[in-house]
Amino acid sequence: MIKIVKRDQPSRAIFFFTPVLAIFLTLVAGGLIFFILGFKPFEALKFFFIVPIADKYGFSELLLKATPLCLIAIGLSFCFKSNNWNIGAEGQLTFGAIVSGGVALLFYEQEGFYILPIVILAGAIGGMLYASIPAILKTYFNTNEILVSLMLVYVSKLILDYLVVGPWSNPEGFNFPETRQFSDSAKLPLLFEGLRIHAGIFLALAAVVISWFVFYKTYLGFQMKVSGFSLKTAKYAGYKGKKMIILVFLISGACAGLAGVGEITGPIGQLHREISPDYGFTAIIVAFLGRLHPVGIIFASLVVAITYLGAETAQIFMQIPKYTGQVFQGMILFFLLASDYLLFFKIKFIGLKK
Amino acid sequence: MNTNLKISNVTKIYPGCVANDNVSLEFNSGKIYALLGENGAGKSTLVKILSGVIIPDEGEIYLNKNNLKLNSPLDAKKNDIGMVFQHFNLFETLSVFENLIIDSDEQRESLREKIDLIMKKYNFSIDLDIPVLNLSAGQKQKVEIIRCLIRNPKVLIMDEPTSVLTEQETSELFLSLKKFSEEGILIIYITHKLKEVMQLCDEVAVMRRGKLVSVSEIKNENIESLANKMVGQNLKTIKKKKAKTSSDQLIKITNLNFTSEDPFETNLMDINFSVNRGECLGIAGISGNGQSELFQVLSGEIISEKNSIEFNNSYIGNLNPQERREYLMAFSPEDRLEQAAIPQMKIFENVALNNFKSSNFFNNGLINENKIKEHSKKIISDFNVNTDNIELKSQFLSGGNLQKLIIGRELITSPDLLICFNPTWGLDVGAINYIHETLIKINEQNKSIILISTDTDELLKLSDKISVIHKGKLSKIMNAEEVTSEKLGILMGGAN
């Protein structure tokens, strides 16, 4: 007989074990899906998870995809840790990209060391501005931040659409929906000749270090922790709830905005319609898979980044649609949530009673 | 047909608290029974056991001599036990009719006839086809009652049914309940409102701290005797020595009002009082009469008009708890596990919740962990918290030790005023004595206390002045020597 027993307290070991379990179960289920589709499961999984990162170029691509995921997830963890449910990072990324792209376009004929910092700053500010909308509506008008932040994603995408086909479209671009190429001074420098990995990775690493410091060493981090456990206690302690809500949204928005900057000034080099393959949404999975811990998020962003690459490889070599990548991302979240059940309950196997 | 419901030696233990301690009770149809007790006395646990929501650790339930095994609410329904909970369990956007048929497997048409019959019989008039969200609280409750009646229950349990009803709706409810009782349904009525018990019920069972205290007929009781049984007055008390209270006023509350948007909260009306240095003002009352709201207004969790609270010659009504701490106030809320402390955090982290500027827990926005730890060690030794590991998560402290830690955390900054709410609730005798001694000591050091408590013993033991809160209004403030428990009982019941 199997009996399910409530744990007296959540287990620390299980806390770190369940993400690993979730990834394992995702692989098993993924193999099963490949099998049903008529592929050899092990071969397909190899194409999905090993082939893409087997060479230097692949590894660079992995870091390239992990960078925005990590950056956004770090920002989101500020919100999630303090009980604020910002799920509109995709919108904040897009708006950050719009603002920084706009600034970069102003300088399209110019060169100068000062351009890139301005462009980066503009992206962070754009993300912050956009994140401040759900934050202000939540604090002053009691709206639900989940709905507002989500709906604003679509608004930002429509704004981007309008700009790239309309006022900002490249005059010499044969009516393609894209802007001019940014000048080299507005682009993040590449780290290695011939590889696409760029200096944006340092922004992500800086975010990891800073967030670790804030979470564990500062008064703000302490207040976030308390608010995450109990809003009643935070109120009793006298924390300024509204100020904190706005602050965590701003931080989160800045990170998403920076991720947007990294995309358009890194591999893309201009604004067009599809600047992000839903990094902002996938980063929610990354944040939870990494247990909202800065180091955990690094690992989680690498794991999830593989699903993007694997999907492309699988499409090329096995003619599997690249949307399989999203299936894998969905499965990771699904299994993570399911195995979190083990945090609070344990399964006991007991002999049949006579 | 006669219905006989028997609860036999029921015990339910939660970690750190005995919710029901060997409770045995017998009910017979034709009468309305009151189950009376304060919040946390164990009455809700008992009725949840009867309705299959909670499974008892020990004990049996018999309905007409049949031993019932109630493992789920469905089992209770199958055995003709109906329950109307305090908070309604209705789907707001579905129609009344849809809500009524949702857990039934009978035909829609025959049910509709049945419902119409029930409504006619008891004079209920509710449109079955409008969404539930358009109904008043009283009407929603009727929907819940009809949902029980459809199943022809033998037993109907009502949990605090009048907390959201108007006077008019309450008297309508009482008429219906009397009718049900005449028809042979056994009614168990859970409440802490004494007047209603006197008005409605035939027999009353009183619970306190998980134990059944008494079972008696209403005609042998009055409001005061029931109030005393609820709060446990009949123990001998030692009063503290009359402190040499000064006439130096510390805090003055003037015309303070609070209106809540939540129908389950109590509005505060026209609160006025003052406390001098070295004094303890006790605020008595049956729980749910506005104590929690009063505590929050005093602590700054609910902000009021600036001039309504004058503390040490400054107006502070508009300040939040942390800002009030800087004026040397300290607060110990009722709920240790969900408000005053966070069980999942370590002891020293919980100490840092009382962030007092001069204790330097946080410098320039950074956590000063050494300072917090040093401070925590001092609290642990000064206030006898039974551990020497400040890295321990506070969930591993017993209730008494956790409360000592909280009181210690609040007192170590030497505040001029401590406001505490049920500081000894749920603690064992040793811890209660320790906390009482500590509170008396504060008064001796010429510091003041506002003690909001539902424990009359405690109030008579510690207070210099006493007032009673009833439905959000304070009685006049009396000197503790002039007060008897009978007098408090009358005031707690709402009489003048």
Interface residues (C-beta under 8 A of the other chain):
Chain A: D8 Q9 K217 T218 Y219 L220 G221 F222 K225 V226 F229 S230 K232 T233 K235 Y236 A237 G238 Y239 K240
Chain B: P15 S299 G300 E301 N320 P321 Q322 E323 R324 R325 F331 P333 D335 E338 Q339 A340 A341 I342 Q344 M345 E349 A352 L353 N354 N355 F362 G365 L366 I367 K393 Q395
